[in-house]
Amino acid sequence: MKSEIGPIMDSLNDLLEAEKAALLAGDLERLTGMAERKEALIEALNSAEQADLELLKELDLKVKRNQGLLNSALDGIRTVARRMAAFRRVRGSLETYDAKGEKSIIEVDPETSFEKRA
């Protein structure tokens, strides 16, 4: 039985290392192709009767490491999305404060331009 599960564990180990490399390189497109393969390998591993406990612990650590990297990448993507949304808002309006310290929003037509004079 161990000979059956060995190649599965080796394939999963190789896939997890490739996934880590893709995450560190920011190659998110490559990750989408890996997800199905990883799920299939984990499913095959779960249905196996015997496994090397030490190697399973090592694989578990790698899965958790990659999940942390993926979470960080997603946080970065969310931050960029929020920043881009803020830039779009700035292009559509101008926020100023009056003499009393109250915020005033001036809507700006994107087709209109401002002329700066010295």
Wavefront OBJ file of the C-alpha trace (Angstrom):
o trace
v 0.000 0.000 0.000
v 2.855 2.374 0.793
v 4.123 2.065 -2.773
v 0.720 3.345 -3.992
v 0.678 6.398 -1.765
v 4.329 7.348 -2.247
v 3.874 8.811 -5.735
v 0.773 10.718 -4.575
v 2.702 12.294 -1.703
v 5.652 13.079 -3.974
v 3.355 14.683 -6.555
v 1.623 16.756 -3.891
v 4.970 17.827 -2.457
v 6.174 18.917 -5.915
v 2.899 20.723 -6.572
v 3.093 22.581 -3.242
v 6.627 23.733 -4.060
v 5.496 24.905 -7.515
v 2.539 26.677 -5.899
v 4.895 28.453 -3.492
v 7.098 29.574 -6.396
v 4.052 30.888 -8.284
v 2.822 32.771 -5.203
v 6.209 34.349 -4.579
v 6.480 35.312 -8.254
v 2.950 36.751 -8.260
v 1.946 34.385 -11.068
v -1.723 34.091 -10.114
v -2.731 32.635 -13.488
v -0.527 29.614 -12.904
v -2.254 29.047 -9.549
v -5.656 28.526 -11.136
v -4.373 25.534 -13.066
v -2.870 24.039 -9.930
v -6.006 24.147 -7.799
v -7.788 21.224 -9.458
v -4.672 19.072 -9.440
v -4.049 19.846 -5.765
v -7.634 18.977 -4.839
v -7.381 15.670 -6.714
v -4.114 14.766 -4.994
v -5.454 15.643 -1.549
v -8.599 13.603 -2.262
v -6.468 10.622 -3.315
v -4.351 11.037 -0.189
v -7.433 11.174 2.038
v -8.831 7.974 0.529
v -5.550 6.062 0.989
v -5.274 3.656 3.891
v -1.661 4.211 4.894
v 0.645 7.160 4.796
v 3.983 8.246 6.186
v 3.014 10.368 9.194
v 6.172 12.483 9.094
v 5.724 13.271 5.414
v 2.053 14.097 6.040
v 3.105 16.595 8.730
v 5.597 18.128 6.313
v 2.934 18.405 3.607
v 0.527 19.949 6.120
v 3.107 22.609 6.990
v 3.599 23.371 3.304
v -0.156 23.651 2.723
v -0.427 26.076 5.667
v 2.599 28.060 4.436
v 1.090 28.380 0.970
v -2.280 29.367 2.424
v -0.570 32.172 4.326
v 1.154 33.318 1.132
v -2.137 33.182 -0.750
v -3.886 35.192 1.969
v -1.138 37.816 1.767
v -1.485 37.991 -2.015
v -5.260 38.422 -1.691
v -4.770 41.171 0.908
v -2.452 42.939 -1.525
v -4.988 42.661 -4.328
v -7.733 44.048 -2.073
v -5.486 46.950 -1.057
v -4.786 47.797 -4.699
v -8.501 47.606 -5.520
v -9.338 50.000 -2.659
v -6.582 52.376 -3.750
v -7.792 52.373 -7.350
v -11.350 53.046 -6.158
v -10.039 56.009 -4.163
v -8.294 57.346 -7.278
v -11.546 57.061 -9.232
v -13.371 59.000 -6.499
v -10.701 61.713 -6.557
v -11.087 62.080 -10.312
v -14.839 62.632 -9.908
v -14.844 65.116 -7.047
v -12.760 67.539 -5.063
v -12.969 67.597 -1.278
v -12.141 70.838 0.471
v -12.781 72.400 3.880
v -14.300 75.804 4.466
v -13.252 78.390 7.046
v -15.370 76.655 9.701
v -13.628 73.340 9.087
v -16.610 71.711 7.442
v -16.027 69.378 4.522
v -17.306 70.491 1.154
v -17.408 68.244 -1.902
v -17.241 69.765 -5.349
v -18.315 67.403 -8.129
v -16.002 67.561 -11.126
v -17.010 66.717 -14.669
v -14.273 64.447 -16.061
v -14.590 66.187 -19.432
v -13.707 69.538 -17.845
v -10.148 70.498 -17.088
v -8.699 73.026 -14.708
v -6.230 75.631 -15.771
v -3.468 76.503 -13.367
v -2.216 80.060 -13.381
v 0.734 81.345 -11.529
l 1 2 3 4 5 6 7 8 9 10 11 12 13 14 15 16 17 18 19 20 21 22 23 24 25 26 27 28 29 30 31 32 33 34 35 36 37 38 39 40 41 42 43 44 45 46 47 48 49 50 51 52 53 54 55 56 57 58 59 60 61 62 63 64 65 66 67 68 69 70 71 72 73 74 75 76 77 78 79 80 81 82 83 84 85 86 87 88 89 90 91 92 93 94 95 96 97 98 99 100 101 102 103 104 105 106 107 108 109 110 111 112 113 114 115 116 117 118
